[in-house]
């Protein structure tokens, strides 16, 4: 029996920024996606067309999904509008790279109201 199974690639997702998009109260969430090997982060992951941002208010159950678009190699952004200023759980997912929302957890992030 051959037990030599290749490990699935691991990914590192880093929140880069959360800023006001415009006067419509949209927020721009920007992340970096890199492939990781053991304790080392390697290359930026570029060219994903199915990267999705999930924003959840854990207290009310409100959630929204937004497509992320690549703005430069390995950096992606999405625009979202939350129902109120507060702390939201952020996650990213990609079917093509087999990244689940659990693996793409960014943590709780305060989303402010746009000016």
C-alpha positions as CSV (number, residue, x, y, z in Angstrom):
1,X,0.0,0.0,0.0
2,X,1.4,3.4,-1.0
3,X,0.8,5.8,1.8
4,X,2.8,8.6,0.1
5,X,0.1,11.2,-0.4
6,X,0.9,14.7,-1.5
7,X,-0.2,17.3,1.0
8,X,-2.7,19.9,-0.2
9,X,-1.2,23.3,-0.5
10,X,-1.8,25.7,2.4
11,X,-2.5,29.3,2.0
12,X,-1.9,32.5,4.0
13,X,-4.6,35.2,3.9
14,X,-3.7,38.6,5.3
15,X,-6.0,41.6,5.7
16,X,-4.2,44.6,4.2
17,X,-6.8,47.3,4.8
18,X,-10.4,48.3,5.3
19,X,-11.2,51.8,4.0
20,X,-14.1,53.9,2.9
21,X,-15.0,53.4,-0.8
22,X,-17.2,56.4,-1.4
23,X,-20.1,58.4,-0.1
24,X,-22.5,55.4,-0.4
25,X,-21.2,53.8,2.8
26,X,-19.3,51.1,1.0
27,X,-16.2,49.7,2.5
28,X,-13.2,48.4,0.5
29,X,-11.7,45.2,2.0
30,X,-8.2,44.5,0.7
31,X,-6.3,41.2,1.3
32,X,-3.2,39.4,0.2
33,X,-3.3,35.7,-0.7
34,X,-0.1,33.7,-0.7
35,X,0.8,30.0,-0.9
36,X,2.4,28.6,2.3
37,X,4.7,25.7,2.7
38,X,5.3,24.6,6.3
39,X,6.3,27.7,8.2
40,X,7.3,29.7,5.1
41,X,5.1,31.9,3.0
42,X,6.0,31.6,-0.6
43,X,4.5,33.1,-3.8
44,X,1.6,35.4,-4.2
45,X,-1.5,33.6,-5.6
46,X,-2.6,35.4,-8.7
47,X,-5.3,35.0,-11.3
48,X,-8.2,33.8,-9.1
49,X,-11.6,34.7,-10.5
50,X,-13.6,32.9,-7.9
51,X,-12.3,34.4,-4.7
52,X,-15.2,35.4,-2.5
53,X,-15.4,37.6,0.6
54,X,-17.9,36.6,3.3
55,X,-18.9,39.2,5.9
56,X,-20.9,38.0,9.0
57,X,-22.5,39.9,11.9
58,X,-22.3,37.1,14.5
59,X,-24.9,38.7,16.7
60,X,-27.7,39.2,14.2
61,X,-26.8,36.5,11.7
62,X,-26.6,39.1,8.9
63,X,-24.2,38.2,6.1
64,X,-23.1,39.2,2.7
65,X,-20.9,37.7,0.0
66,X,-18.9,39.8,-2.4
67,X,-16.6,38.8,-5.3
68,X,-13.0,39.9,-4.9
69,X,-11.1,41.2,-7.8
70,X,-7.3,41.2,-8.2
71,X,-5.7,44.6,-8.1
72,X,-2.1,43.5,-8.3
73,X,-0.3,40.2,-8.0
74,X,-1.7,38.3,-5.0
75,X,-3.8,41.3,-3.8
76,X,-7.5,41.3,-4.0
77,X,-10.3,43.7,-3.0
78,X,-14.1,43.6,-2.5
79,X,-16.6,46.4,-1.8
80,X,-19.3,45.8,0.8
81,X,-21.9,47.7,2.7
82,X,-22.7,46.6,6.3
83,X,-26.1,47.5,7.9
84,X,-24.3,49.4,10.7
85,X,-20.9,50.2,12.1
86,X,-19.5,47.3,14.2
87,X,-17.3,44.3,14.4
88,X,-17.8,41.7,11.6
89,X,-16.2,38.3,10.9
90,X,-14.4,38.2,7.6
91,X,-13.6,35.1,5.6
92,X,-12.5,34.4,2.0
93,X,-13.0,31.3,-0.1
94,X,-12.0,29.9,-3.5
95,X,-13.4,26.8,-5.0
96,X,-10.7,26.5,-7.7
97,X,-8.0,26.5,-5.0
98,X,-10.0,24.5,-2.5
99,X,-9.9,27.2,0.1
100,X,-12.9,27.0,2.5
101,X,-14.3,29.9,4.4
102,X,-12.9,28.3,7.5
103,X,-9.3,28.2,6.1
104,X,-9.7,31.7,4.8
105,X,-10.7,33.2,8.1
106,X,-9.4,36.8,8.6
107,X,-10.9,37.3,12.0
108,X,-13.1,40.0,13.5
109,X,-12.7,43.4,11.9
110,X,-14.4,46.7,12.8
111,X,-16.2,48.1,9.8
112,X,-16.7,51.8,10.2
113,X,-19.4,54.0,8.6
114,X,-18.2,55.9,5.5
115,X,-18.0,59.7,5.9
